[in-house]
Amino acid sequence: MSDFVGAAGALDRAAGLEKAARARSGWYARYLWIFTTGQLVLVPVALLWHGLASALVFASVNTLMVTGLSVYAARQRVVRRGFGLKHGLLIGSWAAVFGLVVALGTTVFVDDVAFTIAATLGCALPPALGAWFEGRGTA
């Protein structure tokens, strides 16, 4: 009988550990929401504002955001299985959209506000979807 009690206790501890890990892995959803918010600022700056001031503001804000997010991510204790692949796909899809948006926005759609709005939402979509799905997975 004591073997059953010991096994049940071990299973309870394992379930508790898994629950704690899931609860603490919500940091990645917060990370992605911050990245999404950054796109709402950076894409219009890249497409509508021109000159040295634009480049300096874009580089400064982007550097601060990426540095802050990197420090935040490095301090997290819990990383879900498959995190590297998921993060690589999310950032890769964002980079492809961002590259296309900047290429089109600086050659074909110069100073086009409607394109900038659509492009901003397009660049914010991959991290927002990732944050939404990640938030659902940690609940």
N, CA, C and O atoms as a GROMACS GRO file, in nm:
protein
  556
    1MET      N    1   0.082  -0.119   0.000
    1MET     CA    2   0.000   0.000   0.000
    1MET      C    3   0.087   0.126   0.000
    1MET      O    4   0.050   0.225  -0.064
    2SER      N    5   0.199   0.124   0.069
    2SER     CA    6   0.284   0.242   0.076
    2SER      C    7   0.346   0.273  -0.060
    2SER      O    8   0.378   0.388  -0.089
    3ASP      N    9   0.364   0.170  -0.145
    3ASP     CA   10   0.416   0.196  -0.280
    3ASP      C   11   0.318   0.280  -0.361
    3ASP      O   12   0.358   0.368  -0.437
    4PHE      N   13   0.188   0.251  -0.343
    4PHE     CA   14   0.087   0.328  -0.416
    4PHE      C   15   0.083   0.472  -0.366
    4PHE      O   16   0.068   0.564  -0.446
    5VAL      N   17   0.096   0.491  -0.238
    5VAL     CA   18   0.094   0.626  -0.180
    5VAL      C   19   0.217   0.704  -0.227
    5VAL      O   20   0.208   0.821  -0.261
    6GLY      N   21   0.332   0.638  -0.228
    6GLY     CA   22   0.454   0.702  -0.275
    6GLY      C   23   0.446   0.739  -0.423
    6GLY      O   24   0.489   0.848  -0.463
    7ALA      N   25   0.389   0.650  -0.504
    7ALA     CA   26   0.375   0.678  -0.647
    7ALA      C   27   0.276   0.792  -0.669
    7ALA      O   28   0.298   0.879  -0.754
    8ALA      N   29   0.168   0.792  -0.594
    8ALA     CA   30   0.069   0.899  -0.607
    8ALA      C   31   0.129   1.034  -0.568
    8ALA      O   32   0.103   1.135  -0.632
    9GLY      N   33   0.210   1.034  -0.462
    9GLY     CA   34   0.276   1.158  -0.420
    9GLY      C   35   0.374   1.208  -0.525
    9GLY      O   36   0.382   1.328  -0.551
   10ALA      N   37   0.448   1.115  -0.585
   10ALA     CA   38   0.542   1.154  -0.690
   10ALA      C   39   0.469   1.212  -0.810
   10ALA      O   40   0.514   1.310  -0.870
   11LEU      N   41   0.356   1.152  -0.846
   11LEU     CA   42   0.277   1.205  -0.958
   11LEU      C   43   0.219   1.342  -0.925
   11LEU      O   44   0.213   1.429  -1.012
   12ASP      N   45   0.178   1.363  -0.802
   12ASP     CA   46   0.126   1.494  -0.761
   12ASP      C   47   0.236   1.600  -0.768
   12ASP      O   48   0.212   1.713  -0.813
   13ARG      N   49   0.356   1.564  -0.723
   13ARG     CA   50   0.467   1.659  -0.730
   13ARG      C   51   0.503   1.691  -0.874
   13ARG      O   52   0.530   1.807  -0.906
   14ALA      N   53   0.503   1.591  -0.962
   14ALA     CA   54   0.533   1.613  -1.103
   14ALA      C   55   0.427   1.702  -1.168
   14ALA      O   56   0.461   1.790  -1.247
   15ALA      N   57   0.301   1.681  -1.134
   15ALA     CA   58   0.193   1.764  -1.188
   15ALA      C   59   0.206   1.908  -1.139
   15ALA      O   60   0.184   2.002  -1.215
   16GLY      N   61   0.243   1.925  -1.013
   16GLY     CA   62   0.264   2.059  -0.959
   16GLY      C   63   0.380   2.130  -1.026
   16GLY      O   64   0.372   2.250  -1.052
   17LEU      N   65   0.487   2.057  -1.052
   17LEU     CA   66   0.602   2.115  -1.119
   17LEU      C   67   0.567   2.156  -1.262
   17LEU      O   68   0.607   2.264  -1.307
   18GLU      N   69   0.492   2.072  -1.332
   18GLU     CA   70   0.450   2.106  -1.468
   18GLU      C   71   0.361   2.229  -1.469
   18GLU      O   72   0.375   2.315  -1.556
   19LYS      N   73   0.269   2.239  -1.372
   19LYS     CA   74   0.180   2.354  -1.363
   19LYS      C   75   0.259   2.482  -1.337
   19LYS      O   76   0.231   2.586  -1.397
   20ALA      N   77   0.358   2.475  -1.249
   20ALA     CA   78   0.442   2.592  -1.220
   20ALA      C   79   0.523   2.632  -1.342
   20ALA      O   80   0.538   2.751  -1.370
   21ALA      N   81   0.576   2.534  -1.414
   21ALA     CA   82   0.654   2.565  -1.535
   21ALA      C   83   0.566   2.632  -1.640
   21ALA      O   84   0.608   2.728  -1.704
   22ARG      N   85   0.445   2.583  -1.658
   22ARG     CA   86   0.353   2.644  -1.756
   22ARG      C   87   0.318   2.787  -1.715
   22ARG      O   88   0.312   2.876  -1.799
   23ALA      N   89   0.294   2.808  -1.587
   23ALA     CA   90   0.258   2.942  -1.539
   23ALA      C   91   0.374   3.039  -1.558
   23ALA      O   92   0.352   3.155  -1.592
   24ARG      N   93   0.495   2.993  -1.536
   24ARG     CA   94   0.612   3.082  -1.548
   24ARG      C   95   0.657   3.100  -1.692
   24ARG      O   96   0.738   3.189  -1.719
   25SER      N   97   0.608   3.019  -1.784
   25SER     CA   98   0.651   3.034  -1.922
   25SER      C   99   0.569   3.137  -1.997
   25SER      O  100   0.588   3.154  -2.118
   26GLY      N  101   0.480   3.207  -1.930
   26GLY     CA  102   0.402   3.314  -1.991
   26GLY      C  103   0.487   3.436  -2.026
   26GLY      O  104   0.437   3.528  -2.090
   27TRP      N  105   0.612   3.438  -1.986
   27TRP     CA  106   0.699   3.550  -2.017
   27TRP      C  107   0.714   3.570  -2.167
   27TRP      O  108   0.728   3.684  -2.212
   28TYR      N  109   0.710   3.462  -2.244
   28TYR     CA  110   0.732   3.476  -2.388
   28TYR      C  111   0.615   3.550  -2.454
   28TYR      O  112   0.636   3.623  -2.550
   29ALA      N  113   0.495   3.531  -2.405
   29ALA     CA  114   0.381   3.607  -2.458
   29ALA      C  115   0.400   3.756  -2.431
   29ALA      O  116   0.374   3.838  -2.518
   30ARG      N  117   0.446   3.790  -2.311
   30ARG     CA  118   0.472   3.932  -2.280
   30ARG      C  119   0.583   3.986  -2.369
   30ARG      O  120   0.574   4.099  -2.418
   31TYR      N  121   0.686   3.908  -2.390
   31TYR     CA  122   0.797   3.945  -2.479
   31TYR      C  123   0.743   3.979  -2.618
   31TYR      O  124   0.778   4.082  -2.675
   32LEU      N  125   0.658   3.893  -2.671
   32LEU     CA  126   0.604   3.913  -2.806
   32LEU      C  127   0.509   4.031  -2.813
   32LEU      O  128   0.505   4.101  -2.914
   33TRP      N  129   0.430   4.056  -2.706
   33TRP     CA  130   0.342   4.173  -2.708
   33TRP      C  131   0.424   4.302  -2.710
   33TRP      O  132   0.386   4.398  -2.777
   34ILE      N  133   0.535   4.305  -2.638
   34ILE     CA  134   0.622   4.423  -2.640
   34ILE      C  135   0.683   4.441  -2.778
   34ILE      O  136   0.692   4.552  -2.829
   35PHE      N  137   0.726   4.331  -2.839
   35PHE     CA  138   0.781   4.336  -2.974
   35PHE      C  139   0.676   4.385  -3.073
   35PHE      O  140   0.706   4.463  -3.163
   36THR      N  141   0.552   4.340  -3.057
   36THR     CA  142   0.442   4.384  -3.143
   36THR      C  143   0.421   4.535  -3.130
   36THR      O  144   0.406   4.605  -3.230
   37THR      N  145   0.420   4.584  -3.008
   37THR     CA  146   0.403   4.727  -2.983
   37THR      C  147   0.516   4.806  -3.046
   37THR      O  148   0.494   4.915  -3.099
   38GLY      N  149   0.636   4.753  -3.041
   38GLY     CA  150   0.750   4.819  -3.104
   38GLY      C  151   0.730   4.836  -3.254
   38GLY      O  152   0.774   4.936  -3.312
   39GLN      N  153   0.664   4.739  -3.318
   39GLN     CA  154   0.640   4.750  -3.462
   39GLN      C  155   0.547   4.865  -3.494
   39GLN      O  156   0.559   4.928  -3.599
   40LEU      N  157   0.453   4.892  -3.404
   40LEU     CA  158   0.358   5.001  -3.427
   40LEU      C  159   0.427   5.137  -3.426
   40LEU      O  160   0.372   5.234  -3.479
   41VAL      N  161   0.546   5.145  -3.368
   41VAL     CA  162   0.624   5.268  -3.367
   41VAL      C  163   0.730   5.267  -3.476
   41VAL      O  164   0.746   5.365  -3.548
   42LEU      N  165   0.802   5.156  -3.489
   42LEU     CA  166   0.918   5.152  -3.577
   42LEU      C  167   0.884   5.152  -3.726
   42LEU      O  168   0.955   5.215  -3.805
   43VAL      N  169   0.779   5.083  -3.765
   43VAL     CA  170   0.747   5.076  -3.909
   43VAL      C  171   0.708   5.213  -3.964
   43VAL      O  172   0.760   5.251  -4.069
   44PRO      N  173   0.620   5.290  -3.897
   44PRO     CA  174   0.593   5.424  -3.950
   44PRO      C  175   0.717   5.514  -3.953
   44PRO      O  176   0.734   5.594  -4.046
   45VAL      N  177   0.803   5.501  -3.854
   45VAL     CA  178   0.926   5.581  -3.855
   45VAL      C  179   1.011   5.544  -3.976
   45VAL      O  180   1.068   5.631  -4.041
   46ALA      N  181   1.020   5.415  -4.006
   46ALA     CA  182   1.102   5.370  -4.119
   46ALA      C  183   1.044   5.412  -4.253
   46ALA      O  184   1.119   5.438  -4.347
   47LEU      N  185   0.912   5.420  -4.264
   47LEU     CA  186   0.851   5.446  -4.393
   47LEU      C  187   0.813   5.593  -4.418
   47LEU      O  188   0.816   5.638  -4.533
   48LEU      N  189   0.778   5.665  -4.315
   48LEU     CA  190   0.727   5.801  -4.336
   48LEU      C  191   0.826   5.912  -4.303
   48LEU      O  192   0.812   6.025  -4.351
   49TRP      N  193   0.923   5.881  -4.223
   49TRP     CA  194   1.017   5.984  -4.181
   49TRP      C  195   1.148   5.960  -4.254
   49TRP      O  196   1.193   5.846  -4.264
   50HIS      N  197   1.210   6.065  -4.306
   50HIS     CA  198   1.330   6.049  -4.388
   50HIS      C  199   1.444   6.132  -4.330
   50HIS      O  200   1.423   6.227  -4.255
   51GLY      N  201   1.565   6.094  -4.366
   51GLY     CA  202   1.682   6.170  -4.328
   51GLY      C  203   1.757   6.111  -4.209
   51GLY      O  204   1.726   6.002  -4.160
   52LEU      N  205   1.856   6.186  -4.166
   52LEU     CA  206   1.943   6.142  -4.058
   52LEU      C  207   1.868   6.126  -3.926
   52LEU      O  208   1.891   6.031  -3.852
   53ALA      N  209   1.778   6.219  -3.897
   53ALA     CA  210   1.702   6.211  -3.771
   53ALA      C  211   1.620   6.083  -3.767
   53ALA      O  212   1.613   6.018  -3.662
   54SER      N  213   1.559   6.045  -3.878
   54SER     CA  214   1.482   5.921  -3.884
   54SER      C  215   1.570   5.800  -3.857
   54SER      O  216   1.534   5.711  -3.781
   55ALA      N  217   1.685   5.798  -3.920
   55ALA     CA  218   1.777   5.685  -3.901
   55ALA      C  219   1.823   5.675  -3.757
   55ALA      O  220   1.831   5.566  -3.701
   56LEU      N  221   1.853   5.789  -3.695
   56LEU     CA  222   1.899   5.788  -3.556
   56LEU      C  223   1.788   5.745  -3.460
   56LEU      O  224   1.814   5.667  -3.368
   57VAL      N  225   1.667   5.794  -3.480
   57VAL     CA  226   1.555   5.755  -3.394
   57VAL      C  227   1.525   5.606  -3.413
   57VAL      O  228   1.507   5.533  -3.315
   58PHE      N  229   1.520   5.561  -3.538
   58PHE     CA  230   1.491   5.420  -3.566
   58PHE      C  231   1.596   5.331  -3.501
   58PHE      O  232   1.562   5.234  -3.432
   59ALA      N  233   1.723   5.363  -3.523
   59ALA     CA  234   1.831   5.280  -3.468
   59ALA      C  235   1.830   5.282  -3.315
   59ALA      O  236   1.850   5.178  -3.252
   60SER      N  237   1.806   5.397  -3.256
   60SER     CA  238   1.806   5.407  -3.109
   60SER      C  239   1.690   5.330  -3.047
   60SER      O  240   1.711   5.252  -2.954
   61VAL      N  241   1.569   5.351  -3.099
   61VAL     CA  242   1.453   5.282  -3.043
   61VAL      C  243   1.465   5.132  -3.064
   61VAL      O  244   1.436   5.054  -2.973
   62ASN      N  245   1.508   5.092  -3.183
   62ASN     CA  246   1.523   4.949  -3.211
   62ASN      C  247   1.629   4.886  -3.122
   62ASN      O  248   1.610   4.775  -3.072
   63THR      N  249   1.741   4.954  -3.103
   63THR     CA  250   1.847   4.902  -3.018
   63THR      C  251   1.800   4.889  -2.874
   63THR      O  252   1.827   4.788  -2.808
   64LEU      N  253   1.730   4.989  -2.824
   64LEU     CA  254   1.679   4.982  -2.686
   64LEU      C  255   1.578   4.869  -2.671
   64LEU      O  256   1.581   4.796  -2.572
   65MET      N  257   1.490   4.854  -2.768
   65MET     CA  258   1.388   4.749  -2.759
   65MET      C  259   1.452   4.610  -2.764
   65MET      O  260   1.421   4.525  -2.681
   66VAL      N  261   1.540   4.588  -2.859
   66VAL     CA  262   1.602   4.456  -2.873
   66VAL      C  263   1.690   4.425  -2.752
   66VAL      O  264   1.691   4.312  -2.704
   67THR      N  265   1.765   4.522  -2.704
   67THR     CA  266   1.850   4.501  -2.586
   67THR      C  267   1.764   4.470  -2.464
   67THR      O  268   1.792   4.375  -2.390
   68GLY      N  269   1.660   4.549  -2.441
   68GLY     CA  270   1.572   4.524  -2.327
   68GLY      C  271   1.506   4.388  -2.334
   68GLY      O  272   1.501   4.317  -2.233
   69LEU      N  273   1.456   4.350  -2.452
   69LEU     CA  274   1.393   4.220  -2.467
   69LEU      C  275   1.492   4.106  -2.450
   69LEU      O  276   1.459   4.001  -2.394
   70SER      N  277   1.614   4.126  -2.498
   70SER     CA  278   1.716   4.022  -2.484
   70SER      C  279   1.755   4.000  -2.338
   70SER      O  280   1.769   3.886  -2.294
   71VAL      N  281   1.771   4.108  -2.265
   71VAL     CA  282   1.802   4.097  -2.122
   71VAL      C  283   1.686   4.030  -2.049
   71VAL      O  284   1.707   3.943  -1.964
   72TYR      N  285   1.564   4.070  -2.083
   72TYR     CA  286   1.444   4.010  -2.022
   72TYR      C  287   1.439   3.861  -2.050
   72TYR      O  288   1.414   3.782  -1.959
   73ALA      N  289   1.463   3.821  -2.174
   73ALA     CA  290   1.458   3.678  -2.211
   73ALA      C  291   1.569   3.599  -2.142
   73ALA      O  292   1.547   3.485  -2.100
   74ALA      N  293   1.686   3.659  -2.131
   74ALA     CA  294   1.799   3.588  -2.070
   74ALA      C  295   1.778   3.563  -1.921
   74ALA      O  296   1.837   3.470  -1.865
   75ARG      N  297   1.696   3.643  -1.857
   75ARG     CA  298   1.673   3.628  -1.713
   75ARG      C  299   1.563   3.528  -1.679
   75ARG      O  300   1.537   3.502  -1.562
   76GLN      N  301   1.498   3.473  -1.780
   76GLN     CA  302   1.388   3.380  -1.755
   76GLN      C  303   1.442   3.240  -1.724
   76GLN      O  304   1.539   3.195  -1.785
   77ARG      N  305   1.378   3.174  -1.630
   77ARG     CA  306   1.424   3.042  -1.588
   77ARG      C  307   1.358   2.930  -1.666
   77ARG      O  308   1.414   2.821  -1.676
   78VAL      N  309   1.240   2.956  -1.720
   78VAL     CA  310   1.163   2.850  -1.785
   78VAL      C  311   1.156   2.877  -1.934
   78VAL      O  312   1.116   2.985  -1.978
   79VAL      N  313   1.194   2.776  -2.012
   79VAL     CA  314   1.181   2.781  -2.157
   79VAL      C  315   1.109   2.654  -2.199
   79VAL      O  316   1.152   2.543  -2.168
   80ARG      N  317   1.000   2.671  -2.272
   80ARG     CA  318   0.921   2.555  -2.313
   80ARG      C  319   0.995   2.475  -2.419
   80ARG      O  320   1.082   2.526  -2.489
   81ARG      N  321   0.958   2.349  -2.429
   81ARG     CA  322   1.016   2.262  -2.529
   81ARG      C  323   0.982   2.315  -2.669
   81ARG      O  324   0.868   2.355  -2.694
   82GLY      N  325   1.079   2.317  -2.757
   82GLY     CA  326   1.059   2.366  -2.893
   82GLY      C  327   1.065   2.517  -2.904
   82GLY      O  328   1.028   2.573  -3.008
   83PHE      N  329   1.112   2.584  -2.799
   83PHE     CA  330   1.117   2.730  -2.798
   83PHE      C  331   1.203   2.785  -2.911
   83PHE      O  332   1.163   2.879  -2.979
   84GLY      N  333   1.320   2.728  -2.931
   84GLY     CA  334   1.413   2.780  -3.032
   84GLY      C  335   1.352   2.778  -3.171
   84GLY      O  336   1.362   2.876  -3.244
   85LEU      N  337   1.290   2.668  -3.207
   85LEU     CA  338   1.228   2.657  -3.338
   85LEU      C  339   1.112   2.756  -3.351
   85LEU      O  340   1.098   2.824  -3.452
   86LYS      N  341   1.028   2.762  -3.247
   86LYS     CA  342   0.914   2.853  -3.251
   86LYS      C  343   0.960   2.998  -3.263
   86LYS      O  344   0.908   3.073  -3.345
   87HIS      N  345   1.058   3.037  -3.183
   87HIS     CA  346   1.108   3.174  -3.186
   87HIS      C  347   1.174   3.204  -3.322
   87HIS      O  348   1.155   3.312  -3.378
   88GLY      N  349   1.250   3.108  -3.373
   88GLY     CA  350   1.313   3.127  -3.504
   88GLY      C  351   1.212   3.146  -3.615
   88GLY      O  352   1.230   3.232  -3.702
   89LEU      N  353   1.106   3.068  -3.614
   89LEU     CA  354   1.001   3.082  -3.716
   89LEU      C  355   0.927   3.216  -3.702
   89LEU      O  356   0.897   3.280  -3.802
   90LEU      N  357   0.899   3.256  -3.579
   90LEU     CA  358   0.830   3.384  -3.558
   90LEU      C  359   0.915   3.502  -3.604
   90LEU      O  360   0.868   3.588  -3.678
   91ILE      N  361   1.038   3.506  -3.560
   91ILE     CA  362   1.125   3.617  -3.596
   91ILE      C  363   1.160   3.612  -3.744
   91ILE      O  364   1.171   3.716  -3.809
   92GLY      N  365   1.176   3.492  -3.798
   92GLY     CA  366   1.202   3.479  -3.942
   92GLY      C  367   1.086   3.528  -4.026
   92GLY      O  368   1.106   3.596  -4.127
   93SER      N  369   0.963   3.495  -3.985
   93SER     CA  370   0.846   3.543  -4.061
   93SER      C  371   0.832   3.694  -4.047
   93SER      O  372   0.798   3.763  -4.143
   94TRP      N  373   0.858   3.747  -3.928
   94TRP     CA  374   0.855   3.891  -3.910
   94TRP      C  375   0.961   3.958  -3.998
   94TRP      O  376   0.934   4.059  -4.063
   95ALA      N  377   1.081   3.903  -4.000
   95ALA     CA  378   1.190   3.963  -4.077
   95ALA      C  379   1.158   3.963  -4.227
   95ALA      O  380   1.189   4.060  -4.296
   96ALA      N  381   1.096   3.857  -4.276
   96ALA     CA  382   1.058   3.852  -4.418
   96ALA      C  383   0.955   3.960  -4.450
   96ALA      O  384   0.967   4.029  -4.551
   97VAL      N  385   0.854   3.974  -4.365
   97VAL     CA  386   0.752   4.076  -4.387
   97VAL      C  387   0.813   4.215  -4.375
   97VAL      O  388   0.786   4.302  -4.458
   98PHE      N  389   0.896   4.237  -4.273
   98PHE     CA  390   0.958   4.368  -4.252
   98PHE      C  391   1.048   4.405  -4.369
   98PHE      O  392   1.045   4.519  -4.416
   99GLY      N  393   1.127   4.311  -4.417
   99GLY     CA  394   1.214   4.338  -4.532
   99GLY      C  395   1.134   4.374  -4.656
   99GLY      O  396   1.170   4.468  -4.727
  100LEU      N  397   1.027   4.301  -4.683
  100LEU     CA  398   0.941   4.330  -4.797
  100LEU      C  399   0.875   4.467  -4.782
  100LEU      O  400   0.867   4.544  -4.878
  101VAL      N  401   0.828   4.497  -4.662
  101VAL     CA  402   0.763   4.625  -4.635
  101VAL      C  403   0.859   4.741  -4.657
  101VAL      O  404   0.824   4.840  -4.721
  102VAL      N  405   0.979   4.731  -4.605
  102VAL     CA  406   1.076   4.840  -4.620
  102VAL      C  407   1.117   4.854  -4.766
  102VAL      O  408   1.130   4.966  -4.816
  103ALA      N  409   1.138   4.743  -4.836
  103ALA     CA  410   1.174   4.750  -4.977
  103ALA      C  411   1.065   4.818  -5.060
  103ALA      O  412   1.093   4.906  -5.140
  104LEU      N  413   0.940   4.775  -5.040
  104LEU     CA  414   0.830   4.835  -5.115
  104LEU      C  415   0.800   4.978  -5.070
  104LEU      O  416   0.770   5.065  -5.152
  105GLY      N  417   0.809   5.002  -4.940
  105GLY     CA  418   0.777   5.134  -4.886
  105GLY      C  419   0.878   5.241  -4.920
  105GLY      O  420   0.845   5.360  -4.919
  106THR      N  421   1.000   5.202  -4.952
  106THR     CA  422   1.102   5.301  -4.987
  106THR      C  423   1.124   5.312  -5.138
  106THR      O  424   1.200   5.398  -5.183
  107THR      N  425   1.059   5.226  -5.216
  107THR     CA  426   1.076   5.234  -5.361
  107THR      C  427   0.942   5.260  -5.433
  107THR      O  428   0.933   5.352  -5.514
  108VAL      N  429   0.842   5.182  -5.404
  108VAL     CA  430   0.714   5.191  -5.476
  108VAL      C  431   0.613   5.280  -5.405
  108VAL      O  432   0.549   5.364  -5.469
  109PHE      N  433   0.599   5.264  -5.275
  109PHE     CA  434   0.497   5.335  -5.198
  109PHE      C  435   0.558   5.441  -5.108
  109PHE      O  436   0.530   5.444  -4.988
  110VAL      N  437   0.640   5.528  -5.163
  110VAL     CA  438   0.708   5.631  -5.085
  110VAL      C  439   0.605   5.729  -5.028
  110VAL      O  440   0.524   5.784  -5.102
  111ASP      N  441   0.609   5.750  -4.898
  111ASP     CA  442   0.522   5.843  -4.825
  111ASP      C  443   0.373   5.812  -4.842
  111ASP      O  444   0.290   5.902  -4.830
  112ASP      N  445   0.338   5.689  -4.868
  112ASP     CA  446   0.198   5.648  -4.882
  112ASP      C  447   0.146   5.605  -4.744
  112ASP      O  448   0.188   5.503  -4.690
  113VAL      N  449   0.056   5.686  -4.688
  113VAL     CA  450   0.007   5.662  -4.552
  113VAL      C  451  -0.076   5.534  -4.546
  113VAL      O  452  -0.066   5.458  -4.449
  114ALA      N  453  -0.157   5.508  -4.648
  114ALA     CA  454  -0.239   5.386  -4.648
  114ALA      C  455  -0.149   5.262  -4.649
  114ALA      O  456  -0.176   5.166  -4.577
  115PHE      N  457  -0.045   5.264  -4.730
  115PHE     CA  458   0.049   5.151  -4.732
  115PHE      C  459   0.118   5.137  -4.597
  115PHE      O  460   0.137   5.026  -4.549
  116THR      N  461   0.155   5.249  -4.537
  116THR     CA  462   0.223   5.245  -4.407
  116THR      C  463   0.134   5.183  -4.300
  116THR      O  464   0.181   5.105  -4.217
  117ILE      N  465   0.006   5.216  -4.301
  117ILE     CA  466  -0.086   5.157  -4.203
  117ILE      C  467  -0.096   5.007  -4.224
  117ILE      O  468  -0.087   4.930  -4.128
  118ALA      N  469  -0.114   4.965  -4.350
  118ALA     CA  470  -0.123   4.822  -4.379
  118ALA      C  471   0.009   4.751  -4.347
  118ALA      O  472   0.009   4.641  -4.293
  119ALA      N  473   0.119   4.815  -4.380
  119ALA     CA  474   0.251   4.757  -4.353
  119ALA      C  475   0.278   4.743  -4.204
  119ALA      O  476   0.336   4.644  -4.159
  120THR      N  477   0.235   4.843  -4.127
  120THR     CA  478   0.253   4.838  -3.982
  120THR      C  479   0.176   4.721  -3.923
  120THR      O  480   0.227   4.646  -3.840
  121LEU      N  481   0.052   4.706  -3.966
  121LEU     CA  482  -0.028   4.593  -3.918
  121LEU      C  483   0.030   4.460  -3.965
  121LEU      O  484   0.027   4.362  -3.891
  122GLY      N  485   0.081   4.457  -4.087
  122GLY     CA  486   0.144   4.335  -4.139
  122GLY      C  487   0.268   4.295  -4.061
  122GLY      O  488   0.291   4.177  -4.036
  123CYS      N  489   0.347   4.393  -4.023
  123CYS     CA  490   0.468   4.364  -3.945
  123CYS      C  491   0.435   4.327  -3.801
  123CYS      O  492   0.508   4.251  -3.738
  124ALA      N  493   0.325   4.379  -3.750
  124ALA     CA  494   0.286   4.348  -3.613
  124ALA      C  495   0.214   4.213  -3.603
  124ALA      O  496   0.203   4.156  -3.495
  125LEU      N  497   0.165   4.162  -3.716
  125LEU     CA  498   0.085   4.040  -3.713
  125LEU      C  499   0.161   3.916  -3.667
  125LEU      O  500   0.110   3.845  -3.580
  126PRO      N  501   0.280   3.883  -3.719
  126PRO     CA  502   0.348   3.760  -3.673
  126PRO      C  503   0.374   3.757  -3.522
  126PRO      O  504   0.341   3.657  -3.458
  127PRO      N  505   0.432   3.863  -3.463
  127PRO     CA  506   0.452   3.853  -3.317
  127PRO      C  507   0.321   3.858  -3.238
  127PRO      O  508   0.313   3.797  -3.132
  128ALA      N  509   0.219   3.927  -3.289
  128ALA     CA  510   0.091   3.931  -3.218
  128ALA      C  511   0.024   3.794  -3.220
  128ALA      O  512  -0.030   3.750  -3.118
  129LEU      N  513   0.028   3.725  -3.333
  129LEU     CA  514  -0.027   3.590  -3.339
  129LEU      C  515   0.052   3.496  -3.248
  129LEU      O  516  -0.006   3.413  -3.177
  130GLY      N  517   0.184   3.510  -3.250
  130GLY     CA  518   0.267   3.427  -3.161
  130GLY      C  519   0.235   3.452  -3.015
  130GLY      O  520   0.227   3.357  -2.937
  131ALA      N  521   0.217   3.577  -2.977
  131ALA     CA  522   0.184   3.611  -2.839
  131ALA      C  523   0.047   3.556  -2.801
  131ALA      O  524   0.029   3.506  -2.690
  132TRP      N  525  -0.048   3.566  -2.893
  132TRP     CA  526  -0.182   3.518  -2.865
  132TRP      C  527  -0.181   3.367  -2.846
  132TRP      O  528  -0.239   3.316  -2.750
  133PHE      N  529  -0.116   3.293  -2.936
  133PHE     CA  530  -0.108   3.148  -2.923
  133PHE      C  531  -0.029   3.106  -2.800
  133PHE      O  532  -0.064   3.008  -2.733
  134GLU      N  533   0.078   3.178  -2.771
  134GLU     CA  534   0.158   3.147  -2.652
  134GLU      C  535   0.078   3.171  -2.525
  134GLU      O  536   0.086   3.094  -2.429
  135GLY      N  537   0.001   3.278  -2.523
  135GLY     CA  538  -0.083   3.308  -2.408
  135GLY      C  539  -0.189   3.202  -2.386
  135GLY      O  540  -0.223   3.170  -2.272
  136ARG      N  541  -0.242   3.147  -2.493
  136ARG     CA  542  -0.342   3.040  -2.481
  136ARG      C  543  -0.278   2.911  -2.431
  136ARG      O  544  -0.343   2.834  -2.360
  137GLY      N  545  -0.153   2.889  -2.467
  137GLY     CA  546  -0.085   2.766  -2.426
  137GLY      C  547  -0.041   2.763  -2.282
  137GLY      O  548  -0.017   2.656  -2.228
  138THR      N  549  -0.031   2.879  -2.219
  138THR     CA  550   0.016   2.884  -2.080
  138THR      C  551  -0.098   2.892  -1.981
  138THR      O  552  -0.074   2.886  -1.860
  139ALA      N  553  -0.219   2.905  -2.028
  139ALA     CA  554  -0.332   2.918  -1.936
  139ALA      C  555  -0.369   2.786  -1.874
  139ALA      O  556  -0.463   2.780  -1.794
   0.00000   0.00000   0.00000
